[in-house]
Amino acid sequence: MADTSENPQKTSSRTAAKSAPKSREDDGLPSAVEVLRGARAQLSELIGMAAESVSSFERTDDGWSLKIEVLELSRVPDTMSLLASYEVELDSHGELTGYQRLRRYERGRADRAT
């Protein structure tokens, strides 16, 4: 009869591969998902408006650079709501070091082709 027990080491590595680590164990820095969540929360707290989505995300030499879309003014119908695109800079630990509003636009309008 064949041995049906699995190698415990093999099982634990398979389980580890299924779940994303909360932080990178090699250097203690936050994972990309933690950085995204933290950036949205920090920006929302500073400007007092809801961060809706992250439209750009990039690792830099100094940390992270993101573009976050923020609901600045809710209107009815929703397609007339005003949104803004913010550029957010974070250090390597995910702490916000600066931000600036790049543009404002109505939700229902697309960018013009260039």
C-alpha positions, 0 to 999 in steps of 0.5 A: 500500500502506498504511503498517503502522508505528505511531507510536512515541509512540502505542505507548509510551503504550499500553504505559504504560497497561497496566502500573501505575507503581510510584510516582506520578511527579508527586510521588515518592509510593508508589502505592496498591498499594505502600502496601497491601503496605508496610502489611501488611509493616510491621504483620506485622513489628511485631506478629509475626503474619500480616496476611491482608487489607486490609478498608478503605483510605482516603487522608487529609489526613496520609497513609493509613488502613487496616483490616487483618485479622490471624491472631492464633491458628491453630486446627483447624478453621480456622473457629475461628481467631482474627482481629483487625482493626487500624486502621493509620495511615501517612504520605504516604510509606507509613511506619507512624505508628501502629496499634491493634487494634479487635476480635478474632473467630473466623473462622467468625463474622459480625458481628451485624446492627445 
